[in-house]
Amino acid sequence: MKTSYQVFEFTYNGFCGNLNEEVIMDYTAEFIEWTVDPGVAKFKCSDGRERYIPTFAIRDFDRNKHPEQQKTGVLFGIPSIS
C-alpha cells in the first residue's frame, strides 16, 4: 500500500531550501524513487504531476517505509518549488 503524504510549501535551489510549515499544498505526494540528490525523491502527486521534492518538505516522511537512498556524493540537484 502506497502512502500519500502532505507537502509543505517550499523552495529548493538544488543545494538548500526554505520551508513554510504554515502552508500545506493542495496536492498529496506518493514516493516513486530516490534521485541522486541527497534527501530528494521523485513523487507522483495527486494533481497528476511528478515532482522532485526534498523530504524536508514532506509532512511526517518515514524513511523506514522506503528503500535506502544510495550515497552518490552529488552536492547540487534540480531546483524545485512546491
Beta strands, then each sheet from edge to edge (+ up, - down):
strand 1: 4-12
strand 2: 17-34
strand 3: 40-45
strand 4: 50-54
strand 5: 80-81
sheet 1: 4+ 3- 2+ 1- 5+
end
